């Protein structure tokens, strides 16, 4: 009887712990398409667009000159999700040899904590801390 009680308590603890760790975004995934919005860096908002296709991504410029990262920062590559982490790995630069300097913190590739994938059409993710912290807020446009 004691063993059964211990097993029930352990099972309940495992279920409770699983629920408090948050969703497994690996199971949810990111639906294919282009997501547009902004990212916040050092208290300023910058324009952003990222297109996802299977496990590939491509960044796009806004077409304007204000409030965006340098064209030389834009990348094309692959992405993956593991639990609550979104990882971007670059394959190439979108605009190779672009003369404008790139702020290294603004380069997309890296590991991001996923804060939310909402209704399969909105993404919130972040990396860094302090002055190098970047938070993306994107909404699927097509």
Biotite code that builds the C-alpha atoms (Angstrom):
import biotite.structure as struc

atoms = struc.array([
    struc.Atom([0.000, 0.000, 0.000], chain_id="A", res_id=1, res_name="UNK", atom_name="CA", element="C"),
    struc.Atom([2.883, 2.361, 0.825], chain_id="A", res_id=2, res_name="UNK", atom_name="CA", element="C"),
    struc.Atom([4.469, 1.692, -2.570], chain_id="A", res_id=3, res_name="UNK", atom_name="CA", element="C"),
    struc.Atom([1.211, 2.512, -4.363], chain_id="A", res_id=4, res_name="UNK", atom_name="CA", element="C"),
    struc.Atom([0.869, 5.754, -2.398], chain_id="A", res_id=5, res_name="UNK", atom_name="CA", element="C"),
    struc.Atom([4.482, 6.736, -3.211], chain_id="A", res_id=6, res_name="UNK", atom_name="CA", element="C"),
    struc.Atom([3.905, 5.982, -6.914], chain_id="A", res_id=7, res_name="UNK", atom_name="CA", element="C"),
    struc.Atom([0.744, 8.102, -6.971], chain_id="A", res_id=8, res_name="UNK", atom_name="CA", element="C"),
    struc.Atom([2.501, 11.024, -5.251], chain_id="A", res_id=9, res_name="UNK", atom_name="CA", element="C"),
    struc.Atom([5.489, 10.812, -7.608], chain_id="A", res_id=10, res_name="UNK", atom_name="CA", element="C"),
    struc.Atom([3.183, 10.670, -10.635], chain_id="A", res_id=11, res_name="UNK", atom_name="CA", element="C"),
    struc.Atom([1.298, 13.740, -9.443], chain_id="A", res_id=12, res_name="UNK", atom_name="CA", element="C"),
    struc.Atom([4.551, 15.620, -8.869], chain_id="A", res_id=13, res_name="UNK", atom_name="CA", element="C"),
    struc.Atom([5.776, 14.737, -12.361], chain_id="A", res_id=14, res_name="UNK", atom_name="CA", element="C"),
    struc.Atom([2.533, 15.957, -13.926], chain_id="A", res_id=15, res_name="UNK", atom_name="CA", element="C"),
    struc.Atom([2.603, 19.175, -11.858], chain_id="A", res_id=16, res_name="UNK", atom_name="CA", element="C"),
    struc.Atom([6.221, 19.844, -12.784], chain_id="A", res_id=17, res_name="UNK", atom_name="CA", element="C"),
    struc.Atom([5.534, 19.263, -16.467], chain_id="A", res_id=18, res_name="UNK", atom_name="CA", element="C"),
    struc.Atom([2.710, 21.816, -16.411], chain_id="A", res_id=19, res_name="UNK", atom_name="CA", element="C"),
    struc.Atom([4.836, 24.495, -14.741], chain_id="A", res_id=20, res_name="UNK", atom_name="CA", element="C"),
    struc.Atom([7.677, 24.276, -17.244], chain_id="A", res_id=21, res_name="UNK", atom_name="CA", element="C"),
    struc.Atom([5.588, 25.957, -19.961], chain_id="A", res_id=22, res_name="UNK", atom_name="CA", element="C"),
    struc.Atom([4.691, 24.816, -23.442], chain_id="A", res_id=23, res_name="UNK", atom_name="CA", element="C"),
    struc.Atom([6.987, 22.796, -25.634], chain_id="A", res_id=24, res_name="UNK", atom_name="CA", element="C"),
    struc.Atom([7.214, 25.032, -28.711], chain_id="A", res_id=25, res_name="UNK", atom_name="CA", element="C"),
    struc.Atom([8.883, 22.193, -30.587], chain_id="A", res_id=26, res_name="UNK", atom_name="CA", element="C"),
    struc.Atom([5.434, 20.553, -30.680], chain_id="A", res_id=27, res_name="UNK", atom_name="CA", element="C"),
    struc.Atom([3.728, 23.781, -31.822], chain_id="A", res_id=28, res_name="UNK", atom_name="CA", element="C"),
    struc.Atom([6.266, 24.893, -34.437], chain_id="A", res_id=29, res_name="UNK", atom_name="CA", element="C"),
    struc.Atom([6.262, 27.979, -36.651], chain_id="A", res_id=30, res_name="UNK", atom_name="CA", element="C"),
    struc.Atom([3.962, 27.883, -39.657], chain_id="A", res_id=31, res_name="UNK", atom_name="CA", element="C"),
    struc.Atom([5.498, 28.709, -43.045], chain_id="A", res_id=32, res_name="UNK", atom_name="CA", element="C"),
    struc.Atom([5.108, 32.272, -44.248], chain_id="A", res_id=33, res_name="UNK", atom_name="CA", element="C"),
    struc.Atom([6.416, 35.795, -43.705], chain_id="A", res_id=34, res_name="UNK", atom_name="CA", element="C"),
    struc.Atom([6.229, 37.521, -40.336], chain_id="A", res_id=35, res_name="UNK", atom_name="CA", element="C"),
    struc.Atom([6.544, 41.291, -40.015], chain_id="A", res_id=36, res_name="UNK", atom_name="CA", element="C"),
    struc.Atom([6.861, 43.531, -37.012], chain_id="A", res_id=37, res_name="UNK", atom_name="CA", element="C"),
    struc.Atom([9.563, 45.022, -34.888], chain_id="A", res_id=38, res_name="UNK", atom_name="CA", element="C"),
    struc.Atom([12.450, 44.240, -32.609], chain_id="A", res_id=39, res_name="UNK", atom_name="CA", element="C"),
    struc.Atom([13.422, 46.271, -29.597], chain_id="A", res_id=40, res_name="UNK", atom_name="CA", element="C"),
    struc.Atom([17.105, 47.009, -29.061], chain_id="A", res_id=41, res_name="UNK", atom_name="CA", element="C"),
    struc.Atom([18.433, 49.446, -26.441], chain_id="A", res_id=42, res_name="UNK", atom_name="CA", element="C"),
    struc.Atom([14.985, 50.929, -25.938], chain_id="A", res_id=43, res_name="UNK", atom_name="CA", element="C"),
    struc.Atom([14.392, 51.631, -29.639], chain_id="A", res_id=44, res_name="UNK", atom_name="CA", element="C"),
    struc.Atom([12.097, 49.776, -32.017], chain_id="A", res_id=45, res_name="UNK", atom_name="CA", element="C"),
    struc.Atom([13.389, 48.656, -35.416], chain_id="A", res_id=46, res_name="UNK", atom_name="CA", element="C"),
    struc.Atom([11.474, 47.210, -38.339], chain_id="A", res_id=47, res_name="UNK", atom_name="CA", element="C"),
    struc.Atom([11.787, 43.463, -39.030], chain_id="A", res_id=48, res_name="UNK", atom_name="CA", element="C"),
    struc.Atom([10.542, 40.859, -41.502], chain_id="A", res_id=49, res_name="UNK", atom_name="CA", element="C"),
    struc.Atom([11.490, 37.186, -41.468], chain_id="A", res_id=50, res_name="UNK", atom_name="CA", element="C"),
    struc.Atom([10.108, 34.542, -43.845], chain_id="A", res_id=51, res_name="UNK", atom_name="CA", element="C"),
    struc.Atom([10.007, 30.887, -42.770], chain_id="A", res_id=52, res_name="UNK", atom_name="CA", element="C"),
    struc.Atom([9.815, 27.912, -45.160], chain_id="A", res_id=53, res_name="UNK", atom_name="CA", element="C"),
    struc.Atom([10.117, 24.454, -43.605], chain_id="A", res_id=54, res_name="UNK", atom_name="CA", element="C"),
    struc.Atom([13.359, 24.802, -41.615], chain_id="A", res_id=55, res_name="UNK", atom_name="CA", element="C"),
    struc.Atom([14.730, 27.750, -43.640], chain_id="A", res_id=56, res_name="UNK", atom_name="CA", element="C"),
    struc.Atom([14.501, 31.466, -42.921], chain_id="A", res_id=57, res_name="UNK", atom_name="CA", element="C"),
    struc.Atom([15.227, 34.652, -44.851], chain_id="A", res_id=58, res_name="UNK", atom_name="CA", element="C"),
    struc.Atom([15.349, 38.200, -43.511], chain_id="A", res_id=59, res_name="UNK", atom_name="CA", element="C"),
    struc.Atom([13.963, 41.054, -45.621], chain_id="A", res_id=60, res_name="UNK", atom_name="CA", element="C"),
    struc.Atom([14.640, 44.808, -45.512], chain_id="A", res_id=61, res_name="UNK", atom_name="CA", element="C"),
    struc.Atom([11.817, 47.325, -45.133], chain_id="A", res_id=62, res_name="UNK", atom_name="CA", element="C"),
    struc.Atom([12.792, 49.326, -48.188], chain_id="A", res_id=63, res_name="UNK", atom_name="CA", element="C"),
    struc.Atom([13.236, 52.449, -46.065], chain_id="A", res_id=64, res_name="UNK", atom_name="CA", element="C"),
    struc.Atom([16.348, 53.803, -44.436], chain_id="A", res_id=65, res_name="UNK", atom_name="CA", element="C"),
    struc.Atom([15.064, 54.575, -40.956], chain_id="A", res_id=66, res_name="UNK", atom_name="CA", element="C"),
    struc.Atom([14.650, 52.279, -37.983], chain_id="A", res_id=67, res_name="UNK", atom_name="CA", element="C"),
    struc.Atom([15.995, 49.073, -39.454], chain_id="A", res_id=68, res_name="UNK", atom_name="CA", element="C"),
    struc.Atom([19.221, 47.134, -39.247], chain_id="A", res_id=69, res_name="UNK", atom_name="CA", element="C"),
    struc.Atom([21.810, 47.631, -41.952], chain_id="A", res_id=70, res_name="UNK", atom_name="CA", element="C"),
    struc.Atom([21.277, 45.621, -45.141], chain_id="A", res_id=71, res_name="UNK", atom_name="CA", element="C"),
    struc.Atom([24.683, 44.135, -44.354], chain_id="A", res_id=72, res_name="UNK", atom_name="CA", element="C"),
    struc.Atom([23.200, 42.503, -41.214], chain_id="A", res_id=73, res_name="UNK", atom_name="CA", element="C"),
    struc.Atom([20.475, 40.541, -43.048], chain_id="A", res_id=74, res_name="UNK", atom_name="CA", element="C"),
    struc.Atom([20.980, 36.775, -43.324], chain_id="A", res_id=75, res_name="UNK", atom_name="CA", element="C"),
    struc.Atom([19.550, 33.659, -44.943], chain_id="A", res_id=76, res_name="UNK", atom_name="CA", element="C"),
    struc.Atom([19.840, 30.286, -43.244], chain_id="A", res_id=77, res_name="UNK", atom_name="CA", element="C"),
    struc.Atom([18.131, 27.569, -41.254], chain_id="A", res_id=78, res_name="UNK", atom_name="CA", element="C"),
    struc.Atom([16.257, 27.569, -37.971], chain_id="A", res_id=79, res_name="UNK", atom_name="CA", element="C"),
    struc.Atom([15.261, 24.966, -35.410], chain_id="A", res_id=80, res_name="UNK", atom_name="CA", element="C"),
    struc.Atom([13.153, 24.807, -32.276], chain_id="A", res_id=81, res_name="UNK", atom_name="CA", element="C"),
    struc.Atom([14.047, 22.759, -29.233], chain_id="A", res_id=82, res_name="UNK", atom_name="CA", element="C"),
    struc.Atom([11.519, 23.063, -26.400], chain_id="A", res_id=83, res_name="UNK", atom_name="CA", element="C"),
    struc.Atom([11.467, 26.832, -25.728], chain_id="A", res_id=84, res_name="UNK", atom_name="CA", element="C"),
    struc.Atom([14.577, 27.793, -27.723], chain_id="A", res_id=85, res_name="UNK", atom_name="CA", element="C"),
    struc.Atom([14.590, 29.119, -31.296], chain_id="A", res_id=86, res_name="UNK", atom_name="CA", element="C"),
    struc.Atom([17.973, 28.855, -33.012], chain_id="A", res_id=87, res_name="UNK", atom_name="CA", element="C"),
    struc.Atom([18.894, 30.674, -36.239], chain_id="A", res_id=88, res_name="UNK", atom_name="CA", element="C"),
    struc.Atom([21.980, 29.428, -38.120], chain_id="A", res_id=89, res_name="UNK", atom_name="CA", element="C"),
    struc.Atom([23.214, 31.534, -41.057], chain_id="A", res_id=90, res_name="UNK", atom_name="CA", element="C"),
    struc.Atom([24.114, 30.107, -44.456], chain_id="A", res_id=91, res_name="UNK", atom_name="CA", element="C"),
    struc.Atom([24.879, 33.403, -46.192], chain_id="A", res_id=92, res_name="UNK", atom_name="CA", element="C"),
    struc.Atom([24.469, 37.162, -46.023], chain_id="A", res_id=93, res_name="UNK", atom_name="CA", element="C"),
    struc.Atom([21.477, 38.522, -47.940], chain_id="A", res_id=94, res_name="UNK", atom_name="CA", element="C"),
    struc.Atom([23.499, 41.459, -49.307], chain_id="A", res_id=95, res_name="UNK", atom_name="CA", element="C"),
    struc.Atom([27.141, 40.406, -49.405], chain_id="A", res_id=96, res_name="UNK", atom_name="CA", element="C"),
    struc.Atom([29.709, 43.195, -49.152], chain_id="A", res_id=97, res_name="UNK", atom_name="CA", element="C"),
    struc.Atom([27.153, 45.868, -48.268], chain_id="A", res_id=98, res_name="UNK", atom_name="CA", element="C"),
    struc.Atom([29.240, 48.916, -47.324], chain_id="A", res_id=99, res_name="UNK", atom_name="CA", element="C"),
    struc.Atom([27.202, 50.143, -44.338], chain_id="A", res_id=100, res_name="UNK", atom_name="CA", element="C"),
    struc.Atom([28.521, 48.777, -41.032], chain_id="A", res_id=101, res_name="UNK", atom_name="CA", element="C"),
    struc.Atom([26.469, 46.262, -39.126], chain_id="A", res_id=102, res_name="UNK", atom_name="CA", element="C"),
    struc.Atom([25.880, 46.456, -35.372], chain_id="A", res_id=103, res_name="UNK", atom_name="CA", element="C"),
    struc.Atom([26.945, 42.918, -34.302], chain_id="A", res_id=104, res_name="UNK", atom_name="CA", element="C"),
    struc.Atom([24.210, 42.650, -31.634], chain_id="A", res_id=105, res_name="UNK", atom_name="CA", element="C"),
    struc.Atom([21.575, 43.117, -34.364], chain_id="A", res_id=106, res_name="UNK", atom_name="CA", element="C"),
    struc.Atom([22.618, 40.079, -36.399], chain_id="A", res_id=107, res_name="UNK", atom_name="CA", element="C"),
    struc.Atom([19.749, 37.562, -36.219], chain_id="A", res_id=108, res_name="UNK", atom_name="CA", element="C"),
    struc.Atom([21.635, 34.227, -35.954], chain_id="A", res_id=109, res_name="UNK", atom_name="CA", element="C"),
    struc.Atom([21.819, 32.890, -32.431], chain_id="A", res_id=110, res_name="UNK", atom_name="CA", element="C"),
    struc.Atom([19.751, 31.255, -29.712], chain_id="A", res_id=111, res_name="UNK", atom_name="CA", element="C"),
    struc.Atom([16.505, 32.918, -28.613], chain_id="A", res_id=112, res_name="UNK", atom_name="CA", element="C"),
    struc.Atom([14.138, 32.195, -25.761], chain_id="A", res_id=113, res_name="UNK", atom_name="CA", element="C"),
    struc.Atom([10.624, 31.836, -27.167], chain_id="A", res_id=114, res_name="UNK", atom_name="CA", element="C"),
    struc.Atom([8.156, 33.948, -25.190], chain_id="A", res_id=115, res_name="UNK", atom_name="CA", element="C"),
    struc.Atom([5.179, 32.956, -27.306], chain_id="A", res_id=116, res_name="UNK", atom_name="CA", element="C"),
    struc.Atom([3.831, 31.453, -30.497], chain_id="A", res_id=117, res_name="UNK", atom_name="CA", element="C"),
    struc.Atom([0.268, 32.729, -30.462], chain_id="A", res_id=118, res_name="UNK", atom_name="CA", element="C"),
    struc.Atom([-2.532, 31.391, -32.662], chain_id="A", res_id=119, res_name="UNK", atom_name="CA", element="C"),
    struc.Atom([0.127, 30.031, -35.028], chain_id="A", res_id=120, res_name="UNK", atom_name="CA", element="C"),
    struc.Atom([0.526, 33.562, -36.480], chain_id="A", res_id=121, res_name="UNK", atom_name="CA", element="C"),
    struc.Atom([2.416, 35.673, -33.902], chain_id="A", res_id=122, res_name="UNK", atom_name="CA", element="C"),
    struc.Atom([5.954, 35.188, -32.591], chain_id="A", res_id=123, res_name="UNK", atom_name="CA", element="C"),
    struc.Atom([7.726, 36.721, -29.601], chain_id="A", res_id=124, res_name="UNK", atom_name="CA", element="C"),
    struc.Atom([11.332, 35.746, -28.905], chain_id="A", res_id=125, res_name="UNK", atom_name="CA", element="C"),
    struc.Atom([14.405, 37.290, -27.274], chain_id="A", res_id=126, res_name="UNK", atom_name="CA", element="C"),
    struc.Atom([18.123, 36.928, -26.696], chain_id="A", res_id=127, res_name="UNK", atom_name="CA", element="C"),
    struc.Atom([20.776, 38.651, -24.642], chain_id="A", res_id=128, res_name="UNK", atom_name="CA", element="C"),
    struc.Atom([20.471, 40.814, -21.573], chain_id="A", res_id=129, res_name="UNK", atom_name="CA", element="C"),
    struc.Atom([21.269, 44.338, -20.514], chain_id="A", res_id=130, res_name="UNK", atom_name="CA", element="C"),
    struc.Atom([22.345, 46.574, -23.380], chain_id="A", res_id=131, res_name="UNK", atom_name="CA", element="C"),
    struc.Atom([22.589, 43.674, -25.840], chain_id="A", res_id=132, res_name="UNK", atom_name="CA", element="C"),
    struc.Atom([19.022, 42.397, -25.232], chain_id="A", res_id=133, res_name="UNK", atom_name="CA", element="C"),
    struc.Atom([16.828, 42.108, -28.332], chain_id="A", res_id=134, res_name="UNK", atom_name="CA", element="C"),
    struc.Atom([13.127, 41.195, -28.312], chain_id="A", res_id=135, res_name="UNK", atom_name="CA", element="C"),
    struc.Atom([11.255, 40.417, -31.550], chain_id="A", res_id=136, res_name="UNK", atom_name="CA", element="C"),
    struc.Atom([7.478, 40.930, -31.907], chain_id="A", res_id=137, res_name="UNK", atom_name="CA", element="C"),
    struc.Atom([6.274, 39.542, -35.251], chain_id="A", res_id=138, res_name="UNK", atom_name="CA", element="C"),
    struc.Atom([2.875, 38.874, -36.853], chain_id="A", res_id=139, res_name="UNK", atom_name="CA", element="C"),
    struc.Atom([2.297, 36.611, -39.853], chain_id="A", res_id=140, res_name="UNK", atom_name="CA", element="C"),
    struc.Atom([1.418, 38.639, -42.957], chain_id="A", res_id=141, res_name="UNK", atom_name="CA", element="C"),
    struc.Atom([1.170, 35.808, -45.537], chain_id="A", res_id=142, res_name="UNK", atom_name="CA", element="C"),
])
